[in-house]
Amino acid sequence: FGTPAERDVFVELIGVSGVGPSLGLALLSTLSLSELIQAIVTENARVLSLTPGVGTKTARRLALELKSKMAAWREDAGVSVATAGGPPVAAAAEVEMALLALGYTPNQVAKAIHAVGQAGELGSVNTNDSVEIWLRAAIAHLSASQL
């Protein structure tokens, strides 16, 4: 594990019924630590199920069993789950659903949103048209990566 925080989250993940060490590692590999904690705290089963091997049922179980633990742990550990590097939480679901409707795989969608946020192509996304901006940038990234 890269940080003690990742190790602590891993221990909590494998404590959930149906989540073993390999699935816990897959969750930490697919999503960044802040994305994972935010998905659990906001009960976003769709983001959690982007991980290979995590279905909707397991994602809901993770959110249900860990929501309060992760919220408290996040405050104690000082882990920020700000949306830097990704769209605002409300916009993220819309961007994700639009890309999935366009035929992209959940893995491609997660990577595109992450890549666009990391590239800093968008700067501050706080306006009403943020969904459109994120969607355009993600589509541009996906199109460029397929060439």
C-alpha positions, 0 to 999 in steps of 0.5 A: 500500500502506498499510504497508511490510509490505503491500508486502513481502507483496505482493512475496512473493505475486506471486513464487508461480507462478500469482499475478499482481499482481491476485490479490496485491492481491485477497488483500490486499484480502479478508484483513487482513495478519495474517489472510493471514499466519496463513492461509499459516503455518497452511496454511489453504487454506480461508481463502485460497480465500475470495479471489475468483480463488483456488481450492484448488490456488492456496491450497495452492501459496501455503501450500506456497511461502510458509509458511517465508518468512512465518513468518521474515518475521513474526518479523523484521518484528514482525508479530503474527498473534494472533487478536484480531479473530477467533476462535481458529484452531481455532474459526475453521475450525469457525465457517466450516464451520458458516456455509458449511453454513448456506448463506452464501457464503465472502465473507459468512462472511469479512466476518461473522467479521471484523465480529464481531471488529472490533465487539468484541461478544465480548470475550475468546474463550478458553473451550471454548464459544468456537465457539458464541459466535462462531457465534451472533454471526456469525449475528446479524450476518449476519441483521442485515445482510440486513434 
